[in-house]
């Protein structure tokens, strides 16, 4: 009886994990490496927009940044216009940044 219940629970957990991975794998995500051409901090300091120019295609993309770490880097001038950035974002209509880092570190 215990073996049957354990097997059933393990099967359910495996199924839930697989379903979660499948949903995340299909999330619409953008990636880009290129220089920052413009940074605009919001008046309240809780968000910012940054325009990146793709190094490969030359096309520009505007990203919305809301994470505190990146906002602090903007305020401290550790990330400025002209820096090369590796960015990932959620394509949700606002292009909300998931990762925004200098290619050389920081």
C-alpha positions in Angstrom: 0.0 0.0 0.0 2.8 2.5 0.9 4.6 1.7 -2.3 1.6 2.4 -4.4 0.9 5.7 -2.7 4.6 6.7 -3.0 4.6 5.8 -6.7 1.4 7.8 -7.3 2.8 10.9 -5.5 6.1 10.7 -7.4 4.1 10.5 -10.7 2.0 13.5 -9.8 5.0 15.6 -8.8 6.9 14.6 -12.0 3.8 15.6 -14.1 3.5 19.0 -12.5 7.2 19.7 -13.0 7.0 18.7 -16.6 3.9 20.9 -17.2 5.6 23.9 -15.5 8.8 23.5 -17.6 6.7 23.3 -20.8 4.8 26.5 -20.1 8.1 28.4 -19.3 9.8 27.0 -22.4 7.1 28.6 -24.6 7.2 32.1 -22.9 7.9 34.8 -25.4 11.3 36.2 -24.6 13.7 38.6 -26.4 17.4 38.7 -26.2 19.9 41.3 -27.4 23.5 42.4 -27.1 24.3 46.0 -28.0 25.0 49.5 -26.8 22.6 51.6 -24.8 21.6 54.6 -26.8 19.2 56.3 -24.3 18.4 55.9 -20.6 15.4 57.7 -19.1 14.7 57.4 -15.3 11.1 57.9 -14.1 10.4 60.8 -11.8 9.6 58.5 -8.9 12.8 56.5 -9.4 11.0 53.2 -9.4 11.4 52.4 -13.1 13.3 53.4 -16.2 13.3 53.0 -19.9 16.4 52.1 -21.9 16.8 52.0 -25.7 19.2 49.3 -26.9 20.6 49.0 -30.4 21.1 45.4 -31.6 24.8 44.9 -32.5 23.8 42.4 -35.2 20.8 43.9 -37.0 21.1 47.6 -35.9 17.4 47.7 -34.9 16.5 49.5 -31.6 14.4 48.2 -28.8 12.9 50.1 -25.9 13.0 48.1 -22.6 11.2 48.9 -19.3 13.4 48.3 -16.3 11.9 47.9 -12.8 14.5 45.9 -10.8 16.2 47.8 -8.0 19.7 46.5 -8.8 19.7 47.9 -12.4 18.0 51.1 -11.3 20.8 51.6 -8.7 23.4 51.1 -11.5 21.7 53.8 -13.6 21.6 56.2 -10.6 25.3 55.6 -9.7 26.3 55.9 -13.4 27.7 52.4 -13.4 25.6 51.8 -16.6 25.6 54.8 -18.9 24.7 55.5 -22.5 27.3 53.9 -24.8 27.8 50.8 -22.6 27.4 47.4 -24.3 24.6 45.5 -22.6 23.4 41.9 -22.7 19.6 42.0 -22.1 16.8 39.6 -21.8 13.1 40.7 -21.6 9.6 39.4 -21.5 7.7 40.4 -24.7 4.6 41.5 -22.9 3.8 44.7 -24.8 6.1 46.8 -22.5 9.3 44.7 -23.0 9.8 44.3 -19.3 13.5 43.5 -18.6 14.4 40.2 -16.9 18.2 40.7 -17.1 20.2 43.9 -18.0 23.9 43.5 -17.5 27.1 44.9 -19.0 28.8 42.4 -21.3 32.2 42.9 -19.4 30.6 42.4 -16.0 29.4 44.8 -13.3 
